[in-house]
Amino acid sequence: MPGLILWKNEEINKLKRDMDRLLSRMWDDFGIRLSSSGMGAFSNLDMSETEDILMIQAEIPGVQADDLDISISDNLLLTIKWKSREEIDEEAEGSYTTGRRIRVFSRSFRLPCKVLTEEVEATYKVGVLSVVLPKCRTEPPREVKVKIQQE
């Protein structure tokens, strides 16, 4: 098939870097500095499981527990939202900015199995969010004999 073009990851990564650079320059023209720290991703996220539970640990430093929100949809989709609050005191050519910046981040991902939403527990300590999700108990498949009537 001579009409197909093979895309490689390096080309996509270069395109992403170029777009990031372009957007950064654009915002710089407005006097807004973009920070790549905490742009919506966890610094570290671990998921482990046992026979009965899923355990998620996410590093979300610099956030208060009140600014975290966890929800589960359809027993399978986990969403973690958080707010990052930051005091701003910046001085650029000819201007001075002061105030507060509040950023809202969200990350959703599909769980490998259904969970008991009523029994989910979460703790936040020293910048680490720990979520314990009990798995739904599955009944082993059972076999039922069906009587066949002869006519």
C-alpha positions as a printed NumPy array, in Angstrom:
array([[  0.   ,   0.   ,   0.   ],
       [  2.07 ,   2.924,  -1.214],
       [ -0.439,   5.517,   0.099],
       [  0.16 ,   4.699,   3.78 ],
       [  2.594,   6.748,   5.833],
       [  4.16 ,   5.202,   8.924],
       [  4.009,   7.494,  11.973],
       [  6.58 ,   6.979,  14.646],
       [  6.349,   7.982,  18.3  ],
       [  9.269,  10.377,  17.902],
       [  7.312,  12.385,  15.33 ],
       [  4.264,  12.611,  17.611],
       [  6.431,  13.585,  20.59 ],
       [  8.143,  16.28 ,  18.49 ],
       [  4.736,  17.607,  17.431],
       [  3.626,  17.737,  21.086],
       [  6.816,  19.581,  22.116],
       [  6.342,  22.062,  19.267],
       [  2.719,  22.693,  20.274],
       [  3.701,  23.122,  23.945],
       [  6.382,  25.616,  22.923],
       [  3.932,  27.517,  20.69 ],
       [  1.265,  27.74 ,  23.409],
       [  3.841,  28.756,  26.001],
       [  5.053,  31.609,  23.771],
       [  1.474,  32.698,  23.115],
       [  0.672,  32.895,  26.838],
       [  3.972,  34.68 ,  27.508],
       [  2.79 ,  37.436,  25.14 ],
       [ -0.169,  37.993,  27.489],
       [  2.077,  38.074,  30.556],
       [  0.899,  34.684,  31.781],
       [  3.554,  32.173,  32.681],
       [  2.623,  28.515,  32.314],
       [  4.073,  26.077,  34.789],
       [  4.512,  22.468,  33.791],
       [  4.389,  21.321,  37.405],
       [  1.081,  19.732,  38.247],
       [ -0.525,  20.237,  34.872],
       [ -3.168,  17.636,  35.674],
       [ -1.08 ,  14.538,  36.08 ],
       [ -0.118,  12.699,  39.214],
       [  3.571,  12.648,  39.991],
       [  3.114,   8.979,  40.764],
       [  0.115,   6.637,  40.684],
       [  0.182,   3.01 ,  41.776],
       [ -2.629,   0.479,  41.573],
       [ -2.382,  -2.926,  43.183],
       [ -4.909,  -5.613,  43.922],
       [ -5.508,  -8.633,  46.063],
       [ -8.268, -11.182,  45.791],
       [-10.682,  -8.868,  47.653],
       [ -9.581,  -5.252,  47.106],
       [ -8.053,  -2.738,  44.713],
       [ -5.606,  -0.271,  46.28 ],
       [ -4.722,   3.029,  44.621],
       [ -2.03 ,   5.395,  45.853],
       [ -1.535,   8.749,  44.137],
       [  1.006,  11.419,  45.006],
       [ -0.785,  14.778,  45.014],
       [  1.505,  17.102,  46.994],
       [  0.555,  20.581,  48.123],
       [ -3.194,  19.958,  48.258],
       [ -5.507,  20.105,  51.272],
       [ -7.777,  17.111,  51.937],
       [-10.813,  19.418,  51.597],
       [ -9.746,  20.197,  48.022],
       [ -9.915,  16.528,  46.96 ],
       [-13.005,  14.869,  45.494],
       [-13.35 ,  11.194,  44.554],
       [-16.295,   9.708,  42.673],
       [-17.105,   6.349,  41.112],
       [-19.511,   5.907,  38.199],
       [-21.107,   2.606,  37.218],
       [-18.898,   0.823,  39.79 ],
       [-16.093,   0.949,  37.196],
       [-14.979,   4.54 ,  36.498],
       [-12.944,   6.271,  39.208],
       [-12.532,  10.056,  39.015],
       [-10.188,  12.021,  41.26 ],
       [-10.499,  15.823,  41.206],
       [ -8.438,  18.316,  43.154],
       [ -7.828,  22.043,  43.445],
       [ -4.412,  23.606,  43.627],
       [ -4.29 ,  27.018,  45.318],
       [ -1.345,  29.316,  44.741],
       [ -0.506,  32.87 ,  45.802],
       [  0.8  ,  34.982,  42.917],
       [  3.286,  37.834,  43.193],
       [  4.914,  38.277,  39.785],
       [  6.693,  41.208,  38.268],
       [  7.291,  41.428,  34.536],
       [  8.323,  44.287,  32.253],
       [  6.052,  47.184,  33.126],
       [  3.481,  45.17 ,  35.075],
       [  2.988,  43.666,  38.49 ],
       [  0.546,  40.85 ,  39.231],
       [ -0.676,  39.816,  42.639],
       [ -3.518,  37.56 ,  43.697],
       [ -4.48 ,  33.92 ,  43.919],
       [ -4.577,  31.257,  41.294],
       [ -6.863,  28.256,  41.701],
       [ -6.45 ,  25.382,  39.279],
       [ -8.817,  22.452,  39.066],
       [ -7.49 ,  19.1  ,  37.887],
       [ -9.277,  15.863,  37.162],
       [ -8.199,  12.378,  36.229],
       [-10.504,   9.46 ,  35.438],
       [ -9.66 ,   5.883,  34.722],
       [-11.444,   2.591,  34.316],
       [-11.08 ,   0.081,  37.116],
       [-10.25 ,  -3.531,  36.19 ],
       [-13.384,  -4.821,  37.959],
       [-16.566,  -3.578,  39.612],
       [-16.246,  -2.331,  43.185],
       [-18.563,  -1.95 ,  46.169],
       [-18.964,   1.833,  46.093],
       [-20.586,   2.015,  49.542],
       [-17.483,   0.495,  51.155],
       [-14.757,   2.556,  49.453],
       [-12.388,   4.296,  51.886],
       [ -9.856,   7.046,  51.21 ],
       [ -7.151,   8.721,  53.281],
       [ -4.847,  11.621,  52.471],
       [ -1.601,  11.892,  54.4  ],
       [  1.621,  13.775,  53.652],
       [  0.694,  14.388,  50.006],
       [ -0.333,  10.791,  49.273],
       [ -3.94 ,   9.838,  48.548],
       [ -4.738,   6.194,  49.353],
       [ -8.003,   4.676,  48.134],
       [ -9.148,   1.182,  49.135],
       [-11.851,  -0.23 ,  46.858],
       [-13.456,  -3.549,  47.868],
       [-14.196,  -5.69 ,  44.823],
       [-17.718,  -6.859,  44.065],
       [-18.13 , -10.425,  45.097],
       [-18.806, -12.61 ,  42.135],
       [-20.796, -15.744,  42.535],
       [-19.27 , -18.761,  40.887],
       [-21.167, -19.762,  37.789],
       [-23.716, -22.398,  38.584],
       [-25.1  , -25.048,  36.37 ],
       [-28.811, -25.719,  36.177],
       [-30.152, -28.858,  34.557],
       [-33.09 , -28.227,  32.276],
       [-35.674, -30.945,  31.96 ],
       [-36.453, -31.892,  28.399],
       [-39.981, -33.014,  27.655],
       [-40.539, -35.504,  24.943],
       [-43.66 , -35.192,  22.789]])
